[in-house]
Every structure is written in C-alpha cells, then in structure tokens.
Amino acid sequence: MSGGGGSIESGEPDFQIAPMIDVLLVMLVFFVAISTTQIDQVDTRVKVPVAPDSSERKPDPNQVLLNVIWKPSEQKAILNYAGIDYENGQYEGLAEILKARAGDGSNPKFEIIIRADKDTPAKEVQAAISVASQATAKLSFATVNRS
C-alpha cells in the first residue's frame, strides 16, 4: 500500500512545503487585488466633512463609492466613479453604469456611499443623490471623525 509521506518505520510524516507555498502565493495575489480595488475608489480630491459621531466603514463588496468633487474656480461639481469623472451632461451614462453594477435591482444589499466634498453646495449633492437613487434606494454619506 502506498503511504502519504514518510516511511511507516520512522513514524513521522514527511512535510511537503511546495503546496503550502502555492497556497500562500494565491492568497497574496488575492489580497493585493482586493486592496488595490478598494484604494482606487477613494478620490483624494474630496475633503470629506467632519462628524464627531461617525464610525469606521468596513469594506463590503456590495458597497460602491460615488465621489462628488467641488471645483470652486469653475463653480461646478464633478461626479467620480471608479476613477472616471462625469460632468453634468454625462450623468445619465453614470446612472446606467450604477444600475448595471447593482444588477438592475437583483442585489438587495447593494449600497452607494456618497463622498461629497465639504464645500459642495446642497444642490450639487442633490444631483448626486438623484443619480445614485436610480440604481438603489440604499444611500449613505461618508464623513470622518477627525479634522
């Protein structure tokens, strides 16, 4: 009968390191891919408002970030999703992309987190809410609890 490792006489199984290294490399690639996806969604141009009672968000694959970037020099807001900027005339295309990402309503856990710049006027945030609400009714706003 064939054994699964060391000889029967020695009583000690032989440890195979090659499969363990394969598993570790696969896990490393997985975590690197996941972390870069989460980092890409956060836009550093957005200065999120401070809220002392805010709590840390746990990464969730059912959540996507919609950044609202305020450009005071041009007095206009730009919506940013997945690294792509959308201006006022392109909001319909963004709404379709968000609907597709939501699975056209098939994912009840899908949520859009709006990261609006703290200086953005309310009417521009309302425009972002209007676009996001075409994909889902679950909306949240991002804040930080430190200045």
N, C-alpha and C positions, 0 to 999 in steps of 0.2 A: 504494500500500500504506500502511496506517496504521502509524505508529510508536508506540513505547511511552514517549513523553516528549518531549524537546526535538527540535528540528529536526535533520535529517541534516547540514545545512551547518555548524552550530555544533560538532558533535561531542561535546557534553556532554548527558547525560540530565537531564531535569527531575526534581528530588527532590520526592516527594509526602509532605507531613508529616501530613496528616489520617489516613491509615491507621495511621501509627506511633502517633499519639495514641490512637486507638481500641484498639490492642493494649496500650498501657501502662495505660489505664484498666481494661481487662478483667483484666490481671494484678494491678493494685492491689486490685480488688474481691475477687479470688480469695485473695490473701494476707491481706487483712483478715478475710475469712470464716474461713479456716483458723486464724489466730492466736486469734480470739475463741473458737473451739470448744475449742482446747487450754487456754486460760485458764479457761474455765468448769468444767473437770473438776477443777481443783485447789481444794481447800477449805482456806481459811486457818485454820479452827478446829483443824486437825490439826497437832500438833507432832511431826514425824517423828523417830525416833531417829537418833542419830549413829553412823555406821560409818566408820572411817578409810579402809577399802579400797573404799568404794563408788565407782561411776563414774557419769558423767552419762548420763541416758537420752535417746536420740534419739527424737523424735516419730515415731510409727508409727500409721497408721490402723487397724491390726489390734489395737492395744492400747487398753484402756479402764481408767480408774481407779475403784476402789471405795474410798471413804474410810470409815474407822472412827473415829468421833468419840466420845471418852470424856467423859461428864458426871459428874464426881466428886460433885457435890452430890446427884445422883439415883442414883448408883451404877449407871448403865446405859450401854450403848453404842448409838449410832445409826449405821446404815449410810447412806451418802450416795452416790448415783449420779446423774450428770447434773443436779446441783443439787436433787435431791429426797431428803428424809430418809425413811428406812424404819426403823420400830421393830420389836421382836421379833415382833409379830403379823403384820407385813407382809412378812416375809422370803420367803414363798412367791411373792408377786407380783413381788418383785425378782428371784428366781431365773428366773421366766418371762420377764421383760424381758431378762435377760442371755442366756438361751437364744436368744431371738429375735435379739438383736444378734449372737450368734455364728453365726447361720444354721443353728441346730439341728445343729451338727457339720459343716456343709459347708465351713467355713473352717478348715483345719488350722493356720493361722498365728495364729488368734485367741488373745489372751492377756489376762488380767486382772491388773492391778497393784494390790495391796492397800496402801493408805496408812493404816496404823494409828497412832493417837496413841501416843506413847512410854509413857504411863501406863496404857494399856488392859490389863486382865487377860487372861491367856492364854486363858481360856475364851471370852471375847468375840471374840478374834481367831480362835479355832477355829470359832465360829459363822459368821464372815465367810468363812472357808475353805470351810466346808460349803456355804454359799450359792453361792459362786463356782465350786466344783467341779461343781455341777450343770450349768454351761454349758460348762466346758472343764477339761482337766487341766493346762493351762499357766498356772501362777500364779507371780507374783513379788511381792517385798515392797520397798516404797520406803524408802530411807534417805537421809541426807545425809552428806557427808564433812567438814562443818564444824559448829561449835556455834553 
